[in-house]
Amino acid sequence: MASAGGEETTTKKKLRILVVGGTGYIGKHVVAASARLGHPTTALVRDLAPSVPAKAQLLQSFRDAGVTLLQGDLYEHASLVRAVGDADVVISTVGARQIADQTKLIAAIKEAGGSVRRFVPSEFGLDVGRSGAVEPAKSIFDKKVTIRHAVEAEGIPYTPVVANYFAGYALPTIGQMLPLAPPMESVVILGDGRAKVVFMEEGDIGTYTVLAAVDPRAENKALYIRPAANALSHEELVALWEKKSGKTLRRVYVPEHDLLNKIHEAVMPMSIVLAKAHAAFIKGYAGNDVEVDPASGVEATELYPDVQYTTVDDYLNRLLSSSAIITV
Ligand SMILES: NC(=O)c1ccc[n+]([C@@H]2O[C@H](COP(=O)([O-])OP(=O)(O)OC[C@H]3O[C@@H](n4cnc5c(N)ncnc54)[C@H](OP(=O)(O)O)[C@@H]3O)[C@@H](O)[C@H]2O)c1
């Protein structure tokens, strides 16, 4: 996770940040980063007294960090209007099933009457502007594009975040998706293994997201999180792991047409996992090769050069030193 060191030099002003979806996989890192960076932070939560111990613990960690918890629901309009009315910045981290329904959040922001200076819609993935993804990932990407257009149409200043591949989704398996497990004697590589993929640690995504959400330089621009040190092809990732672990893995390559057949046969959520992997590992949509147009995008590492993000190298060292992955 990023250190707090250089973050203070970037944006000193503290804004009221509301996170919708803050109990989710990426949302909890956004909430934590917002509180850590000193912004008065509110998390809209559906259930303030969850029976699941892990959820209750998470909410307690939010309270301990000074986060205000507000009961609300994307499908309860009044609760949304009330929540966004007290916010300068709204960050949505709702999951794939709620992407299209963020129109309800947009409507609430409009109704609240202009207090919201920035909206970060739930994206946090691959560059959805690039066509060529296959179903079921395609529909999710298309919905994210539709939400971008809806925000623009309402004239709400916004910053979508292109975070590329969540490290926790790919690095514990050394990029192996078939099966979704650490490689033992052999490693399955999708395609030829040469497409670059950017892997980002989730805490760092939270940090960069909050920094950009309050930064005028990122207004109406997509934030691309894609440090060069974290862009590796699957072949490079496997080679790095072999060097660290001292173990050589036999490569098994899956041609694109075989992967497409597997996606077609798979059931949810595996079909989504594989279709996203196709977009990243074969199509290269999570790489850093395409130039960012300064009129419509900004690079996180250029805006915030002082953030000490977790490199893939650091992450693999952590995996080796923990027992999170079996190497023999
Ligand atoms: N780059 C990548 O590798 C990658 C991987 C996965 C996801 N993503 C993207 O990251 C974004 C967030 O996904 P995620 O997997 O972090 O989501 P998630 O874990 O499914 O979390 C969803 C959040 O939305 C909340 N929520 C659900 N229904 C709601 C409602 N009706 N009203 C208010 N809140 C509601 C959930 O609250 P409860 O706790 O109450 O359920 C939870 O906090 C998505 O855009 C997704 O596509 C990217």
The ligand as a Gaussian input file, in Angstrom:
#p B3LYP/6-31G(d) Opt

LIG

0 1
 N       -9.797000      -4.307000     -12.033000
 C      -10.220000      -5.464000     -11.600000
 O       -9.476000      -6.454000     -11.645000
 C      -11.601000      -5.569000     -11.019000
 C      -12.004000      -6.758000     -10.399000
 C      -13.283000      -6.801000      -9.819000
 C      -14.129000      -5.710000      -9.883000
 N      -13.708000      -4.580000     -10.536000
 C      -14.607000      -3.422000     -10.616000
 O      -14.557000      -2.739000      -9.362000
 C      -15.829000      -2.123000      -9.093000
 C      -16.304000      -2.558000      -7.715000
 O      -16.460000      -3.959000      -7.720000
 P      -16.254000      -4.839000      -6.392000
 O      -15.972000      -6.226000      -6.863000
 O      -15.308000      -4.154000      -5.477000
 O      -17.713000      -4.761000      -5.788000
 P      -18.323000      -5.668000      -4.606000
 O      -17.232000      -6.292000      -3.800000
 O      -19.364000      -6.547000      -5.197000
 O      -19.009000      -4.562000      -3.678000
 C      -20.184000      -3.953000      -4.055000
 C      -20.526000      -2.881000      -3.041000
 O      -21.752000      -2.276000      -3.459000
 C      -22.645000      -2.327000      -2.368000
 N      -24.021000      -2.436000      -2.838000
 C      -24.610000      -3.465000      -3.484000
 N      -25.918000      -3.193000      -3.709000
 C      -26.141000      -1.977000      -3.188000
 C      -27.286000      -1.169000      -3.061000
 N      -28.464000      -1.549000      -3.542000
 N      -27.166000       0.044000      -2.468000
 C      -25.972000       0.461000      -1.974000
 N      -24.843000      -0.277000      -2.042000
 C      -24.941000      -1.480000      -2.631000
 C      -22.255000      -3.540000      -1.564000
 O      -22.792000      -3.422000      -0.258000
 P      -23.107000      -4.680000       0.684000
 O      -21.846000      -4.871000       1.500000
 O      -24.256000      -4.233000       1.489000
 O      -23.411000      -5.848000      -0.200000
 C      -20.746000      -3.393000      -1.622000
 O      -20.309000      -2.437000      -0.703000
 C      -16.760000      -2.553000     -10.225000
 O      -16.849000      -1.528000     -11.167000
 C      -16.065000      -3.764000     -10.824000
 O      -16.358000      -3.957000     -12.190000
 C      -12.485000      -4.482000     -11.084000

